[in-house]
Amino acid sequence: MEKLEGLLRYIIGQIVKEGVEVAIEDSLQGDTLTFHVRVSDGELGKIIGKNGLTANAIRGVMQAAGVKDKLNVNVEFLD
């Protein structure tokens, strides 16, 4: 779980500006791991991307990374 959070933090860190605080909380229910991601107001648009393409790509990478641990990984981006 820590490796998955580290991967998510790295991906988001590469998208947002330097010095932007990224808050990630996780919750595990059965075999479903959900990450709740919060960033500064102006940075949320960069993470979501045009038509949500960047957000969907992040979700896809995280789901693929969770397969090794037999986890279904969801990522939610919060205001």
PDB file with one MODEL, atoms N, CA, C and O in Angstrom:
MODEL        1
ATOM      1  N   MET A   1       0.826  -1.197   0.000  1.00  0.00           N
ATOM      2  CA  MET A   1       0.000   0.000   0.000  1.00  0.00           C
ATOM      3  C   MET A   1       0.868   1.259   0.000  1.00  0.00           C
ATOM      4  O   MET A   1       0.525   2.254  -0.638  1.00  0.00           O
ATOM      5  N   GLU A   2       1.976   1.212   0.707  1.00  0.00           N
ATOM      6  CA  GLU A   2       2.865   2.369   0.751  1.00  0.00           C
ATOM      7  C   GLU A   2       3.504   2.616  -0.612  1.00  0.00           C
ATOM      8  O   GLU A   2       3.722   3.763  -1.002  1.00  0.00           O
ATOM      9  N   LYS A   3       3.805   1.533  -1.336  1.00  0.00           N
ATOM     10  CA  LYS A   3       4.396   1.694  -2.654  1.00  0.00           C
ATOM     11  C   LYS A   3       3.402   2.321  -3.619  1.00  0.00           C
ATOM     12  O   LYS A   3       3.774   3.141  -4.459  1.00  0.00           O
ATOM     13  N   LEU A   4       2.134   1.933  -3.497  1.00  0.00           N
ATOM     14  CA  LEU A   4       1.113   2.513  -4.362  1.00  0.00           C
ATOM     15  C   LEU A   4       0.938   3.998  -4.075  1.00  0.00           C
ATOM     16  O   LEU A   4       0.799   4.801  -4.998  1.00  0.00           O
ATOM     17  N   GLU A   5       0.945   4.361  -2.797  1.00  0.00           N
ATOM     18  CA  GLU A   5       0.823   5.780  -2.444  1.00  0.00           C
ATOM     19  C   GLU A   5       2.042   6.558  -2.939  1.00  0.00           C
ATOM     20  O   GLU A   5       1.909   7.683  -3.421  1.00  0.00           O
ATOM     21  N   GLY A   6       3.209   5.971  -2.823  1.00  0.00           N
ATOM     22  CA  GLY A   6       4.424   6.615  -3.315  1.00  0.00           C
ATOM     23  C   GLY A   6       4.374   6.839  -4.821  1.00  0.00           C
ATOM     24  O   GLY A   6       4.787   7.888  -5.313  1.00  0.00           O
ATOM     25  N   LEU A   7       3.867   5.848  -5.547  1.00  0.00           N
ATOM     26  CA  LEU A   7       3.718   5.984  -6.995  1.00  0.00           C
ATOM     27  C   LEU A   7       2.750   7.107  -7.337  1.00  0.00           C
ATOM     28  O   LEU A   7       3.033   7.929  -8.209  1.00  0.00           O
ATOM     29  N   LEU A   8       1.614   7.147  -6.658  1.00  0.00           N
ATOM     30  CA  LEU A   8       0.621   8.196  -6.899  1.00  0.00           C
ATOM     31  C   LEU A   8       1.190   9.571  -6.576  1.00  0.00           C
ATOM     32  O   LEU A   8       0.995  10.522  -7.332  1.00  0.00           O
ATOM     33  N   ARG A   9       1.894   9.674  -5.449  1.00  0.00           N
ATOM     34  CA  ARG A   9       2.510  10.954  -5.061  1.00  0.00           C
ATOM     35  C   ARG A   9       3.535  11.396  -6.103  1.00  0.00           C
ATOM     36  O   ARG A   9       3.626  12.585  -6.408  1.00  0.00           O
ATOM     37  N   TYR A  10       4.307  10.460  -6.651  1.00  0.00           N
ATOM     38  CA  TYR A  10       5.302  10.787  -7.675  1.00  0.00           C
ATOM     39  C   TYR A  10       4.622  11.304  -8.939  1.00  0.00           C
ATOM     40  O   TYR A  10       5.026  12.329  -9.489  1.00  0.00           O
ATOM     41  N   ILE A  11       3.594  10.599  -9.399  1.00  0.00           N
ATOM     42  CA  ILE A  11       2.899  10.996 -10.630  1.00  0.00           C
ATOM     43  C   ILE A  11       2.314  12.397 -10.486  1.00  0.00           C
ATOM     44  O   ILE A  11       2.493  13.243 -11.362  1.00  0.00           O
ATOM     45  N   ILE A  12       1.619  12.637  -9.385  1.00  0.00           N
ATOM     46  CA  ILE A  12       0.992  13.948  -9.180  1.00  0.00           C
ATOM     47  C   ILE A  12       2.048  15.027  -9.005  1.00  0.00           C
ATOM     48  O   ILE A  12       1.882  16.148  -9.486  1.00  0.00           O
ATOM     49  N   GLY A  13       3.134  14.692  -8.319  1.00  0.00           N
ATOM     50  CA  GLY A  13       4.222  15.645  -8.117  1.00  0.00           C
ATOM     51  C   GLY A  13       4.853  16.108  -9.419  1.00  0.00           C
ATOM     52  O   GLY A  13       5.349  17.231  -9.501  1.00  0.00           O
ATOM     53  N   GLN A  14       4.841  15.255 -10.439  1.00  0.00           N
ATOM     54  CA  GLN A  14       5.398  15.616 -11.731  1.00  0.00           C
ATOM     55  C   GLN A  14       4.468  16.536 -12.522  1.00  0.00           C
ATOM     56  O   GLN A  14       4.909  17.241 -13.429  1.00  0.00           O
ATOM     57  N   ILE A  15       3.185  16.525 -12.175  1.00  0.00           N
ATOM     58  CA  ILE A  15       2.202  17.326 -12.909  1.00  0.00           C
ATOM     59  C   ILE A  15       2.056  18.726 -12.320  1.00  0.00           C
ATOM     60  O   ILE A  15       2.001  19.706 -13.062  1.00  0.00           O
ATOM     61  N   VAL A  16       1.994  18.826 -10.997  1.00  0.00           N
ATOM     62  CA  VAL A  16       1.753  20.117 -10.354  1.00  0.00           C
ATOM     63  C   VAL A  16       3.058  20.891 -10.201  1.00  0.00           C
ATOM     64  O   VAL A  16       4.147  20.341 -10.368  1.00  0.00           O
ATOM     65  N   LYS A  17       2.925  22.183  -9.880  1.00  0.00           N
ATOM     66  CA  LYS A  17       4.096  23.037  -9.683  1.00  0.00           C
ATOM     67  C   LYS A  17       4.864  22.610  -8.436  1.00  0.00           C
ATOM     68  O   LYS A  17       4.321  21.979  -7.529  1.00  0.00           O
ATOM     69  N   GLU A  18       6.131  22.970  -8.422  1.00  0.00           N
ATOM     70  CA  GLU A  18       6.954  22.701  -7.255  1.00  0.00           C
ATOM     71  C   GLU A  18       6.415  23.446  -6.047  1.00  0.00           C
ATOM     72  O   GLU A  18       5.957  24.582  -6.171  1.00  0.00           O
ATOM     73  N   GLY A  19       6.464  22.831  -4.904  1.00  0.00           N
ATOM     74  CA  GLY A  19       6.028  23.484  -3.676  1.00  0.00           C
ATOM     75  C   GLY A  19       4.545  23.363  -3.393  1.00  0.00           C
ATOM     76  O   GLY A  19       4.085  23.797  -2.337  1.00  0.00           O
ATOM     77  N   VAL A  20       3.781  22.780  -4.317  1.00  0.00           N
ATOM     78  CA  VAL A  20       2.347  22.599  -4.089  1.00  0.00           C
ATOM     79  C   VAL A  20       2.166  21.410  -3.162  1.00  0.00           C
ATOM     80  O   VAL A  20       2.732  20.337  -3.373  1.00  0.00           O
ATOM     81  N   GLU A  21       1.369  21.627  -2.138  1.00  0.00           N
ATOM     82  CA  GLU A  21       1.139  20.563  -1.175  1.00  0.00           C
ATOM     83  C   GLU A  21       0.128  19.568  -1.719  1.00  0.00           C
ATOM     84  O   GLU A  21      -0.937  19.951  -2.204  1.00  0.00           O
ATOM     85  N   VAL A  22       0.467  18.300  -1.635  1.00  0.00           N
ATOM     86  CA  VAL A  22      -0.401  17.220  -2.095  1.00  0.00           C
ATOM     87  C   VAL A  22      -0.784  16.390  -0.882  1.00  0.00           C
ATOM     88  O   VAL A  22       0.082  15.856  -0.190  1.00  0.00           O
ATOM     89  N   ALA A  23      -2.088  16.281  -0.623  1.00  0.00           N
ATOM     90  CA  ALA A  23      -2.575  15.479   0.494  1.00  0.00           C
ATOM     91  C   ALA A  23      -3.259  14.234  -0.064  1.00  0.00           C
ATOM     92  O   ALA A  23      -4.179  14.322  -0.876  1.00  0.00           O
ATOM     93  N   ILE A  24      -2.787  13.070   0.393  1.00  0.00           N
ATOM     94  CA  ILE A  24      -3.360  11.809  -0.065  1.00  0.00           C
ATOM     95  C   ILE A  24      -3.804  11.002   1.151  1.00  0.00           C
ATOM     96  O   ILE A  24      -3.012  10.719   2.049  1.00  0.00           O
ATOM     97  N   GLU A  25      -5.065  10.642   1.163  1.00  0.00           N
ATOM     98  CA  GLU A  25      -5.603   9.773   2.206  1.00  0.00           C
ATOM     99  C   GLU A  25      -6.048   8.484   1.537  1.00  0.00           C
ATOM    100  O   GLU A  25      -6.478   8.490   0.384  1.00  0.00           O
ATOM    101  N   ASP A  26      -5.943   7.378   2.265  1.00  0.00           N
ATOM    102  CA  ASP A  26      -6.375   6.112   1.671  1.00  0.00           C
ATOM    103  C   ASP A  26      -7.339   5.392   2.599  1.00  0.00           C
ATOM    104  O   ASP A  26      -7.315   5.574   3.816  1.00  0.00           O
ATOM    105  N   SER A  27      -8.184   4.573   1.998  1.00  0.00           N
ATOM    106  CA  SER A  27      -9.092   3.727   2.771  1.00  0.00           C
ATOM    107  C   SER A  27      -9.182   2.376   2.084  1.00  0.00           C
ATOM    108  O   SER A  27      -9.284   2.290   0.860  1.00  0.00           O
ATOM    109  N   LEU A  28      -9.142   1.330   2.883  1.00  0.00           N
ATOM    110  CA  LEU A  28      -9.176  -0.029   2.363  1.00  0.00           C
ATOM    111  C   LEU A  28     -10.449  -0.713   2.829  1.00  0.00           C
ATOM    112  O   LEU A  28     -10.702  -0.819   4.029  1.00  0.00           O
ATOM    113  N   GLN A  29     -11.245  -1.176   1.880  1.00  0.00           N
ATOM    114  CA  GLN A  29     -12.463  -1.912   2.191  1.00  0.00           C
ATOM    115  C   GLN A  29     -12.428  -3.206   1.394  1.00  0.00           C
ATOM    116  O   GLN A  29     -12.614  -3.198   0.177  1.00  0.00           O
ATOM    117  N   GLY A  30     -12.193  -4.300   2.072  1.00  0.00           N
ATOM    118  CA  GLY A  30     -12.059  -5.581   1.383  1.00  0.00           C
ATOM    119  C   GLY A  30     -10.829  -5.566   0.505  1.00  0.00           C
ATOM    120  O   GLY A  30      -9.713  -5.373   0.989  1.00  0.00           O
ATOM    121  N   ASP A  31     -11.028  -5.769  -0.783  1.00  0.00           N
ATOM    122  CA  ASP A  31      -9.903  -5.734  -1.719  1.00  0.00           C
ATOM    123  C   ASP A  31      -9.894  -4.460  -2.554  1.00  0.00           C
ATOM    124  O   ASP A  31      -9.230  -4.398  -3.589  1.00  0.00           O
ATOM    125  N   THR A  32     -10.633  -3.439  -2.106  1.00  0.00           N
ATOM    126  CA  THR A  32     -10.686  -2.162  -2.819  1.00  0.00           C
ATOM    127  C   THR A  32      -9.961  -1.088  -2.019  1.00  0.00           C
ATOM    128  O   THR A  32     -10.325  -0.789  -0.882  1.00  0.00           O
ATOM    129  N   LEU A  33      -8.945  -0.521  -2.620  1.00  0.00           N
ATOM    130  CA  LEU A  33      -8.177   0.555  -2.017  1.00  0.00           C
ATOM    131  C   LEU A  33      -8.537   1.853  -2.725  1.00  0.00           C
ATOM    132  O   LEU A  33      -8.412   1.951  -3.946  1.00  0.00           O
ATOM    133  N   THR A  34      -8.981   2.851  -1.966  1.00  0.00           N
ATOM    134  CA  THR A  34      -9.369   4.136  -2.548  1.00  0.00           C
ATOM    135  C   THR A  34      -8.437   5.223  -2.028  1.00  0.00           C
ATOM    136  O   THR A  34      -8.239   5.368  -0.822  1.00  0.00           O
ATOM    137  N   PHE A  35      -7.874   5.976  -2.952  1.00  0.00           N
ATOM    138  CA  PHE A  35      -7.043   7.131  -2.599  1.00  0.00           C
ATOM    139  C   PHE A  35      -7.867   8.395  -2.819  1.00  0.00           C
ATOM    140  O   PHE A  35      -8.498   8.557  -3.863  1.00  0.00           O
ATOM    141  N   HIS A  36      -7.859   9.294  -1.828  1.00  0.00           N
ATOM    142  CA  HIS A  36      -8.514  10.596  -1.926  1.00  0.00           C
ATOM    143  C   HIS A  36      -7.402  11.638  -2.026  1.00  0.00           C
ATOM    144  O   HIS A  36      -6.601  11.790  -1.103  1.00  0.00           O
ATOM    145  N   VAL A  37      -7.358  12.349  -3.144  1.00  0.00           N
ATOM    146  CA  VAL A  37      -6.265  13.273  -3.429  1.00  0.00           C
ATOM    147  C   VAL A  37      -6.770  14.711  -3.365  1.00  0.00           C
ATOM    148  O   VAL A  37      -7.792  15.045  -3.965  1.00  0.00           O
ATOM    149  N   ARG A  38      -6.051  15.556  -2.634  1.00  0.00           N
ATOM    150  CA  ARG A  38      -6.352  16.986  -2.561  1.00  0.00           C
ATOM    151  C   ARG A  38      -5.095  17.770  -2.918  1.00  0.00           C
ATOM    152  O   ARG A  38      -3.997  17.458  -2.457  1.00  0.00           O
ATOM    153  N   VAL A  39      -5.281  18.801  -3.754  1.00  0.00           N
ATOM    154  CA  VAL A  39      -4.196  19.720  -4.097  1.00  0.00           C
ATOM    155  C   VAL A  39      -4.747  21.144  -4.019  1.00  0.00           C
ATOM    156  O   VAL A  39      -5.937  21.343  -3.775  1.00  0.00           O
ATOM    157  N   SER A  40      -3.889  22.114  -4.224  1.00  0.00           N
ATOM    158  CA  SER A  40      -4.326  23.509  -4.227  1.00  0.00           C
ATOM    159  C   SER A  40      -5.366  23.732  -5.311  1.00  0.00           C
ATOM    160  O   SER A  40      -5.425  22.993  -6.294  1.00  0.00           O
ATOM    161  N   ASP A  41      -6.191  24.765  -5.121  1.00  0.00           N
ATOM    162  CA  ASP A  41      -7.290  25.038  -6.040  1.00  0.00           C
ATOM    163  C   ASP A  41      -6.848  25.161  -7.492  1.00  0.00           C
ATOM    164  O   ASP A  41      -7.469  24.560  -8.369  1.00  0.00           O
ATOM    165  N   GLY A  42      -5.822  25.900  -7.763  1.00  0.00           N
ATOM    166  CA  GLY A  42      -5.399  26.144  -9.132  1.00  0.00           C
ATOM    167  C   GLY A  42      -4.757  24.935  -9.797  1.00  0.00           C
ATOM    168  O   GLY A  42      -4.601  24.915 -11.018  1.00  0.00           O
ATOM    169  N   GLU A  43      -4.388  23.939  -9.024  1.00  0.00           N
ATOM    170  CA  GLU A  43      -3.677  22.783  -9.562  1.00  0.00           C
ATOM    171  C   GLU A  43      -4.608  21.631  -9.921  1.00  0.00           C
ATOM    172  O   GLU A  43      -4.207  20.727 -10.654  1.00  0.00           O
ATOM    173  N   LEU A  44      -5.833  21.643  -9.425  1.00  0.00           N
ATOM    174  CA  LEU A  44      -6.749  20.533  -9.668  1.00  0.00           C
ATOM    175  C   LEU A  44      -7.035  20.354 -11.156  1.00  0.00           C
ATOM    176  O   LEU A  44      -7.157  19.226 -11.633  1.00  0.00           O
ATOM    177  N   GLY A  45      -7.142  21.449 -11.884  1.00  0.00           N
ATOM    178  CA  GLY A  45      -7.394  21.378 -13.320  1.00  0.00           C
ATOM    179  C   GLY A  45      -6.282  20.680 -14.074  1.00  0.00           C
ATOM    180  O   GLY A  45      -6.544  19.977 -15.050  1.00  0.00           O
ATOM    181  N   LYS A  46      -5.043  20.862 -13.636  1.00  0.00           N
ATOM    182  CA  LYS A  46      -3.911  20.199 -14.287  1.00  0.00           C
ATOM    183  C   LYS A  46      -3.982  18.691 -14.089  1.00  0.00           C
ATOM    184  O   LYS A  46      -3.662  17.921 -14.995  1.00  0.00           O
ATOM    185  N   ILE A  47      -4.399  18.278 -12.909  1.00  0.00           N
ATOM    186  CA  ILE A  47      -4.467  16.850 -12.623  1.00  0.00           C
ATOM    187  C   ILE A  47      -5.616  16.196 -13.381  1.00  0.00           C
ATOM    188  O   ILE A  47      -5.472  15.079 -13.879  1.00  0.00           O
ATOM    189  N   ILE A  48      -6.751  16.877 -13.473  1.00  0.00           N
ATOM    190  CA  ILE A  48      -7.896  16.311 -14.176  1.00  0.00           C
ATOM    191  C   ILE A  48      -7.642  16.305 -15.681  1.00  0.00           C
ATOM    192  O   ILE A  48      -7.964  15.329 -16.358  1.00  0.00           O
ATOM    193  N   GLY A  49      -7.077  17.370 -16.202  1.00  0.00           N
ATOM    194  CA  GLY A  49      -6.744  17.426 -17.618  1.00  0.00           C
ATOM    195  C   GLY A  49      -7.950  17.701 -18.493  1.00  0.00           C
ATOM    196  O   GLY A  49      -9.081  17.781 -18.016  1.00  0.00           O
ATOM    197  N   LYS A  50      -7.690  17.842 -19.771  1.00  0.00           N
ATOM    198  CA  LYS A  50      -8.739  18.147 -20.735  1.00  0.00           C
ATOM    199  C   LYS A  50      -9.662  16.938 -20.873  1.00  0.00           C
ATOM    200  O   LYS A  50      -9.214  15.833 -21.182  1.00  0.00           O
ATOM    201  N   ASN A  51     -10.944  17.159 -20.642  1.00  0.00           N
ATOM    202  CA  ASN A  51     -11.966  16.102 -20.692  1.00  0.00           C
ATOM    203  C   ASN A  51     -11.665  14.948 -19.742  1.00  0.00           C
ATOM    204  O   ASN A  51     -12.158  13.838 -19.945  1.00  0.00           O
ATOM    205  N   GLY A  52     -10.863  15.194 -18.711  1.00  0.00           N
ATOM    206  CA  GLY A  52     -10.567  14.157 -17.722  1.00  0.00           C
ATOM    207  C   GLY A  52      -9.561  13.120 -18.184  1.00  0.00           C
ATOM    208  O   GLY A  52      -9.430  12.068 -17.558  1.00  0.00           O
ATOM    209  N   LEU A  53      -8.850  13.397 -19.264  1.00  0.00           N
ATOM    210  CA  LEU A  53      -7.917  12.408 -19.806  1.00  0.00           C
ATOM    211  C   LEU A  53      -6.755  12.112 -18.861  1.00  0.00           C
ATOM    212  O   LEU A  53      -6.369  10.955 -18.698  1.00  0.00           O
ATOM    213  N   THR A  54      -6.199  13.141 -18.242  1.00  0.00           N
ATOM    214  CA  THR A  54      -5.074  12.933 -17.334  1.00  0.00           C
ATOM    215  C   THR A  54      -5.515  12.148 -16.110  1.00  0.00           C
ATOM    216  O   THR A  54      -4.821  11.226 -15.679  1.00  0.00           O
ATOM    217  N   ALA A  55      -6.662  12.506 -15.547  1.00  0.00           N
ATOM    218  CA  ALA A  55      -7.180  11.795 -14.382  1.00  0.00           C
ATOM    219  C   ALA A  55      -7.436  10.329 -14.709  1.00  0.00           C
ATOM    220  O   ALA A  55      -7.116   9.453 -13.906  1.00  0.00           O
ATOM    221  N   ASN A  56      -8.008  10.051 -15.874  1.00  0.00           N
ATOM    222  CA  ASN A  56      -8.266   8.669 -16.269  1.00  0.00           C
ATOM    223  C   ASN A  56      -6.968   7.898 -16.490  1.00  0.00           C
ATOM    224  O   ASN A  56      -6.896   6.707 -16.187  1.00  0.00           O
ATOM    225  N   ALA A  57      -5.955   8.560 -17.009  1.00  0.00           N
ATOM    226  CA  ALA A  57      -4.657   7.909 -17.194  1.00  0.00           C
ATOM    227  C   ALA A  57      -4.033   7.560 -15.846  1.00  0.00           C
ATOM    228  O   ALA A  57      -3.471   6.478 -15.676  1.00  0.00           O
ATOM    229  N   ILE A  58      -4.136   8.487 -14.885  1.00  0.00           N
ATOM    230  CA  ILE A  58      -3.614   8.226 -13.541  1.00  0.00           C
ATOM    231  C   ILE A  58      -4.348   7.035 -12.929  1.00  0.00           C
ATOM    232  O   ILE A  58      -3.726   6.151 -12.341  1.00  0.00           O
ATOM    233  N   ARG A  59      -5.669   7.016 -13.069  1.00  0.00           N
ATOM    234  CA  ARG A  59      -6.456   5.899 -12.529  1.00  0.00           C
ATOM    235  C   ARG A  59      -6.043   4.574 -13.173  1.00  0.00           C
ATOM    236  O   ARG A  59      -5.937   3.555 -12.491  1.00  0.00           O
ATOM    237  N   GLY A  60      -5.813   4.593 -14.471  1.00  0.00           N
ATOM    238  CA  GLY A  60      -5.406   3.374 -15.174  1.00  0.00           C
ATOM    239  C   GLY A  60      -4.066   2.844 -14.698  1.00  0.00           C
ATOM    240  O   GLY A  60      -3.902   1.639 -14.508  1.00  0.00           O
ATOM    241  N   VAL A  61      -3.114   3.732 -14.507  1.00  0.00           N
ATOM    242  CA  VAL A  61      -1.790   3.332 -14.018  1.00  0.00           C
ATOM    243  C   VAL A  61      -1.908   2.747 -12.615  1.00  0.00           C
ATOM    244  O   VAL A  61      -1.283   1.733 -12.306  1.00  0.00           O
ATOM    245  N   MET A  62      -2.703   3.383 -11.776  1.00  0.00           N
ATOM    246  CA  MET A  62      -2.850   2.906 -10.405  1.00  0.00           C
ATOM    247  C   MET A  62      -3.572   1.561 -10.346  1.00  0.00           C
ATOM    248  O   MET A  62      -3.231   0.711  -9.524  1.00  0.00           O
ATOM    249  N   GLN A  63      -4.547   1.367 -11.198  1.00  0.00           N
ATOM    250  CA  GLN A  63      -5.237   0.074 -11.238  1.00  0.00           C
ATOM    251  C   GLN A  63      -4.274  -1.026 -11.679  1.00  0.00           C
ATOM    252  O   GLN A  63      -4.276  -2.124 -11.121  1.00  0.00           O
ATOM    253  N   ALA A  64      -3.457  -0.726 -12.679  1.00  0.00           N
ATOM    254  CA  ALA A  64      -2.479  -1.698 -13.156  1.00  0.00           C
ATOM    255  C   ALA A  64      -1.453  -2.025 -12.074  1.00  0.00           C
ATOM    256  O   ALA A  64      -1.042  -3.177 -11.935  1.00  0.00           O
ATOM    257  N   ALA A  65      -1.041  -1.021 -11.312  1.00  0.00           N
ATOM    258  CA  ALA A  65      -0.066  -1.234 -10.244  1.00  0.00           C
ATOM    259  C   ALA A  65      -0.663  -2.065  -9.109  1.00  0.00           C
ATOM    260  O   ALA A  65       0.059  -2.797  -8.432  1.00  0.00           O
ATOM    261  N   GLY A  66      -1.962  -1.957  -8.899  1.00  0.00           N
ATOM    262  CA  GLY A  66      -2.619  -2.696  -7.825  1.00  0.00           C
ATOM    263  C   GLY A  66      -2.831  -4.163  -8.131  1.00  0.00           C
ATOM    264  O   GLY A  66      -3.107  -4.946  -7.222  1.00  0.00           O
ATOM    265  N   VAL A  67      -2.708  -4.554  -9.392  1.00  0.00           N
ATOM    266  CA  VAL A  67      -2.929  -5.949  -9.788  1.00  0.00           C
ATOM    267  C   VAL A  67      -1.945  -6.877  -9.078  1.00  0.00           C
ATOM    268  O   VAL A  67      -2.308  -7.987  -8.689  1.00  0.00           O
ATOM    269  N   LYS A  68      -0.720  -6.431  -8.912  1.00  0.00           N
ATOM    270  CA  LYS A  68       0.306  -7.250  -8.270  1.00  0.00           C
ATOM    271  C   LYS A  68      -0.109  -7.640  -6.850  1.00  0.00           C
ATOM    272  O   LYS A  68       0.132  -8.766  -6.415  1.00  0.00           O
ATOM    273  N   ASP A  69      -0.730  -6.709  -6.135  1.00  0.00           N
ATOM    274  CA  ASP A  69      -1.164  -6.955  -4.759  1.00  0.00           C
ATOM    275  C   ASP A  69      -2.608  -7.450  -4.690  1.00  0.00           C
ATOM    276  O   ASP A  69      -3.181  -7.551  -3.605  1.00  0.00           O
ATOM    277  N   LYS A  70      -3.192  -7.756  -5.843  1.00  0.00           N
ATOM    278  CA  LYS A  70      -4.576  -8.223  -5.946  1.00  0.00           C
ATOM    279  C   LYS A  70      -5.552  -7.228  -5.316  1.00  0.00           C
ATOM    280  O   LYS A  70      -6.473  -7.600  -4.588  1.00  0.00           O
ATOM    281  N   LEU A  71      -5.314  -5.940  -5.624  1.00  0.00           N
ATOM    282  CA  LEU A  71      -6.165  -4.868  -5.121  1.00  0.00           C
ATOM    283  C   LEU A  71      -6.834  -4.148  -6.280  1.00  0.00           C
ATOM    284  O   LEU A  71      -6.241  -3.967  -7.344  1.00  0.00           O
ATOM    285  N   ASN A  72      -8.069  -3.744  -6.059  1.00  0.00           N
ATOM    286  CA  ASN A  72      -8.765  -2.867  -6.991  1.00  0.00           C
ATOM    287  C   ASN A  72      -8.507  -1.451  -6.484  1.00  0.00           C
ATOM    288  O   ASN A  72      -8.956  -1.103  -5.392  1.00  0.00           O
ATOM    289  N   VAL A  73      -7.802  -0.635  -7.246  1.00  0.00           N
ATOM    290  CA  VAL A  73      -7.393   0.694  -6.793  1.00  0.00           C
ATOM    291  C   VAL A  73      -8.249   1.763  -7.475  1.00  0.00           C
ATOM    292  O   VAL A  73      -8.354   1.801  -8.701  1.00  0.00           O
ATOM    293  N   ASN A  74      -8.854   2.623  -6.667  1.00  0.00           N
ATOM    294  CA  ASN A  74      -9.611   3.772  -7.158  1.00  0.00           C
ATOM    295  C   ASN A  74      -8.915   5.049  -6.709  1.00  0.00           C
ATOM    296  O   ASN A  74      -8.321   5.099  -5.633  1.00  0.00           O
ATOM    297  N   VAL A  75      -8.995   6.072  -7.540  1.00  0.00           N
ATOM    298  CA  VAL A  75      -8.416   7.365  -7.193  1.00  0.00           C
ATOM    299  C   VAL A  75      -9.506   8.419  -7.358  1.00  0.00           C
ATOM    300  O   VAL A  75     -10.103   8.545  -8.427  1.00  0.00           O
ATOM    301  N   GLU A  76      -9.759   9.178  -6.283  1.00  0.00           N
ATOM    302  CA  GLU A  76     -10.735  10.262  -6.324  1.00  0.00           C
ATOM    303  C   GLU A  76     -10.013  11.591  -6.100  1.00  0.00           C
ATOM    304  O   GLU A  76      -9.203  11.725  -5.183  1.00  0.00           O
ATOM    305  N   PHE A  77     -10.312  12.549  -6.936  1.00  0.00           N
ATOM    306  CA  PHE A  77      -9.713  13.879  -6.835  1.00  0.00           C
ATOM    307  C   PHE A  77     -10.738  14.803  -6.213  1.00  0.00           C
ATOM    308  O   PHE A  77     -11.824  14.992  -6.759  1.00  0.00           O
ATOM    309  N   LEU A  78     -10.393  15.386  -5.059  1.00  0.00           N
ATOM    310  CA  LEU A  78     -11.336  16.209  -4.292  1.00  0.00           C
ATOM    311  C   LEU A  78     -10.959  17.671  -4.331  1.00  0.00           C
ATOM    312  O   LEU A  78      -9.785  18.025  -4.440  1.00  0.00           O
ATOM    313  N   ASP A  79     -11.976  18.520  -4.240  1.00  0.00           N
ATOM    314  CA  ASP A  79     -11.769  19.971  -4.165  1.00  0.00           C
ATOM    315  C   ASP A  79     -11.233  20.374  -2.832  1.00  0.00           C
ATOM    316  O   ASP A  79     -10.999  21.559  -2.593  1.00  0.00           O
TER     317      ASP A  79
ENDMDL
END
